[in-house]
Amino acid sequence: MPAIIEVTNPFGNLVASVDDDGNTLYLYVHHAQFREWGFRPLWLANKPVDAGVAPGQAPRLPVDCTDHPAGHEGLHAKDLEVVWTPAGDGVFLFHQGQLLAHLPGVDDTLGSPGFSRHSTVKERFAWPLRYGPEDLAIRGASARVFWAEVRSPEAWERTRDAVLGAGKTAFGPHEAYWAIEESRWPSLGVARYAYGENAVFTTVGMSLPRMPAPTDFGCDRAEIAFAVSGFGRPEDGGWCVQTAGWLGRYPWSFYTPLEDGALIMAPTAHARWFAPDSSAAMLLDDPGAWFESAPPRIDAPAGVRLLWAIFLSADEVKLIELLGRELLRQRHRESGRNVVFAC
């Protein structure tokens, strides 16, 4: 299907396209990498000639369900603007400055397939704009402003300084800092702090954007921390920096929010990124509730959750799968093992 316009969201995980297959015009959103995510279609208009739906063509709306019964001549890329919702999973489509369509985010469907200016009746592939919230155009304009602000250097600097400041309050100035793919957005860093003879690593900047598909389990902005023992030179990040960087990108790479209790398997092609002899990381709000030895204390910046990563062996992962997390918690507390410290 030839795309009139194709735009990837700021996180790099979802793609929006306006397609013309000769029979219809549609707005689509699909994942940039994973086909299993599927795609979400929104009808925009029928083309003038109805020769029936051929293989590979999308369904037309009945002529009495559109304000262009004879068909729409088409759209041009120069007239279109794609504005992503703040969560990065929905789209406002503007045509010559006017709202043409809105495809809501995954968790904000409003029970509809989306809203299109040229639809006049609620149909399977589009509802009229008038059935959407009254302020749809205002929401779209606000989303445009949101992205301009959140992607500014000033927003990144404020987030970076807040996260580093929280670490400094807990441990003193960071001993090392690594920039992770600064050319990508959001910018991401990894900081290392001394903790006695051990070290604490934290992501820096992961909390700047909202995580995709936020849940009802608290804040949708987060940073990740973990502690390691027997660490060497401050400038030597080892597997720790790779792990922190990978976890910091995880929500947008796999289109899933991170929350207390999340179990993340080591990437097959890069298992060495995880702690030695571990095959998964479990994220916890309060690892001290699991283990006898409490973790170091960091108070996250306002509005940000701090999730502690603890690293589990393959046997521990199987134990969780078979008998649940509570038994693992009980065994660790009985043994006194402190797996907050990865090695």
N, C-alpha and C positions, 0 to 999 in steps of 0.2 A: 504494500500500500504506500503510495508516494506521500511523504509528509510535507505539508506546507511549512510547518514550523516545528521544531523539536527543542525542548529546553529541559536540562537536568536541574533538579532542585539543589539548593546550596549545600546540602549534605552529600551530594553525589550518589544517592541511593535510588531515587525515583526519577523517572523521565515522563514528561508530559509532551504529547504531540497532537497536532491538528492534522488529520489525514483526509485526503480526497481520493476516493476509490473510483471516481467517475459516476457513481450512483448516489452517494451520500457524503456528508461532511460530519466527522466525529471528532470529539476530544477524547484522548486516551491517557491514562496514567498506568505505567508498568514499572517493575523493578529493573534497575540498570544491569543486574547480574543474574538474579535468580528467577527463572521462568515459573517455578512453582508458586511464586507470589501471585501469579496470574496478571490480569489487567482489568481496569475499570473503564467502561465506555460511557460516553455521554453524547447523545445525538445532538447535532447542531443545526442541520438543514438537509433537505433532499435536494439533489441536483435536478435540472429541468427534465431530462430524459429518463423515463422509467422503462427500462428494458427487462425488468425482472431482476431478482437478486442472483447474480452469478457466484460461483465458488470464490471465496475470499472476499466477497463484498458484504458490508454490514446491512442490517435491515433498515428499510425506509419507514418513516411514520406515515400513516394514512393521510391523504391530502386534506381531509377535513380536520386534521389535528395540528395543522401548521398555518402560520400567517402568510406563507408563500405556496399556495396550492399548485402553482405552475412550476415551482422549483426555484432554488437560489442559484444565481450565476456562479458563485464561488467566493473564496476568500484569498487574500494576498498577505504574505508574511509581513510586509511593511506596515500593514494596518493592524497587526495583532500584537498584543502584549500579554505574556503569561506572568501572573503574580501568584506565588505560592502562599498558602496559609502559614501562619507562624509555626505550626508543627511540621511543615514541609511535606504533608501528604495529601493536601487538597489544593485546588487551583481556582483562581479567578481569571477568566479569560476576557480581556477587553478588546473591542474592535473600534478603532478610531476614537479611543478615549472613553467609549461607553461600554458598560458591562454587557457582554454577550452571553456568558454562561458561567456557572459555578458548579464545580465538581467537589462536593464536601470531602473532608478528610475521613479516614477509615472509621474513627470513633465519633464522627459527627455527621452521620448520613442523613439525619432528620427523617429517616424512613423513606427516603427518596433515592432515585438513581442520579439525581443532580437536576439543575435548573438551567433551562435554555430559553433565550429570548424568542426564538421562532416557534416554540411549542405553545399550543393553545389549550391542550387537554392533557391531563395526567396520563402518561403512557409508560410502558415498561422501560424505555430507554431515555426518557426525558420528561420533566415536569415544567410547566410554565414558570418564568421568573416570579410571577405574582404569588406563587404558592410558597416561595422561599421567605425567609425572614425579611421584614420590611427594609432593613438596613444593609442588604447584601452589597450594594455598591459602596456604601460607607465602609463596610468591613474590608472590601477589596482595597480601597484607598488606604485604610489603616494598615493593612498587611504590607503594602508597598513601603510605607513609612517605617514599619517595624524592621523590615529587612535592611533598609538604608541605615538605620541606627545600629542594629545588632551586628552588622558586618563592618562597622567603622573601626578604625584602629583604636579609637578611644574606648569602645566597649570591650575590646580584647584586653587592653591595658588595665582597665578597672577590674575585670575578672581575674586576670593574672595576679595583680597586686593583692586582691582580697584573699586569694587562695594561698599565695606565698606568705601573706601576713598572718594567716591562721597558723601555718606551720611554724613561722618564726615565734609566735606567742607560745607555742607548745614546746619547741625544741631549740630555739635560737635560729640564726640565719642558716639558710640552706647551704650545704657544703658543695653541691654540684647541681647543675641544671642542664637538661638536654632539650633542644627544640626538635619536635617530631613533625616532619613534613610541613614546614612553615608555609609552603606554597598552597596548601589546601586550606579550606575553611570547614569547620572552625580551626584556628591555630591550636596546637596542643603541645604542652611541654610536660616534662617529668622532672620532679625535684627530689633530691636526696637530703635527708636530715640525719644527724647523729643522734643515737638513742643509747646512751651508755657505750658499750662495746659493739652495739648492733646498729642497724640503720632502718629508717623508714622511708619508703618511696611513695610519692603521691602523684596522681595526674594533676595537671595544671591547665585549666581552660576547658575541660570537658563540660563544665556546668554552664558555659556561655549560651549554647542553644538549648532548647527544650529537647528532651528525648522523644523519639517518635512514639506515637500511640500511647500517650501517658495513661497510667492506670489511676485507680482511686486509692492507691496505697501510699499516699503522701506526696512529697515534692517530686516534680518531674525533672529537676536539675540535680546532678550528682557529680561527685569526684570519688575516685577510688584510691585506697591506701593499702599497703601491706608492709609488714616488717620482716627483716631477714637478720640472721645472726652470722657472726664471724665474717663480716664483709670487709673487703680489702680497700684499695685506694679509692678516694672520693671520685676521681675522674674515670674510674672503671665501672661502667654501668652493668656489664654482663647481661645475663638473661633478664634482669630486673627491668631495665629500660624497655626492652622489646616487649615484655609482658605488659607493662603499664601502658605503653603506646597502643598495643593491640586491644587491650580491654577498653581504653579510652575511645576507640573507634567502633567498638562492638555494637552499640545500639543502632548506629546508622548503617553499618555494614550489613547487619542482619535484620534490620527493621524491627527491633523489639526493645522495650524499655528494660532497664535493670532495676531490681528491687531486692529487698531483704529475702534471703533464701534462694536467690537465683543460682543455678548450677550451670557453669560454663565449661564445656569440654575443650581440652587443648586442641588447637587447629591441627589437623592430620599432617599437613605438609610442614608444620613448624612446631612440632611437639617440644622441641628443645627450648622454645621460648618460655615454657613454664618451669616452675621450680624443679630441681632435680628429683627424679623418681615420682613425680606427680603427673596426673593425667587430667585434672580438672581443678577449677577454682570455684569456691562457693562464696557468695557475697553476703555479708551480714551487717546489719545496723549495729549490733552489739555483740562482738565475739566474746566479750568478757562473760556473757551469760552462758557461754558454751564451755569455757575452759577455766581451770583453776587460776591460771596466771592471767591477769587482766592485760589488755593491750595498752599501748601508750595512748594518752588522751589528746585528741585534737577536736577543737570546737570549729565546725565548718562555718563558712560565711553565711550570713542570713539568707534564707531561702534555698539553701543547698544541702542535700543529704551527703553524708560521708559514708561510703560503703567499704567495709574492710574485706579484702580478698584473703581467704585462707585456702591452702593448696592441699588437695586430697590425692591419695594413691588410687590406683585402679581397684584395689580391694575395697577401699572405703566407698568408692562410687557404687560398687556392686552392693555393698551393705545398705546404702541409702535406697537404692532401687528395690531391694528385696524387703527391707524391714523398716524403712523410713528414716528421716533425719533425727528423730528424737532418740532412737537407740544409739546412733553415732554420737550424739551429744552426751548421752549418759556414759558411754564407754570412755569418751575423752575426759570427762570430769572425774571418773573413777581412776583413770590412769595418771591424771595430772599432766598429760601431754599438752604442750602449748604449741599448736600448729599455726598460730598466728605467725610464728617465726618459721620461715619457709625452709631454712637449711641450717 
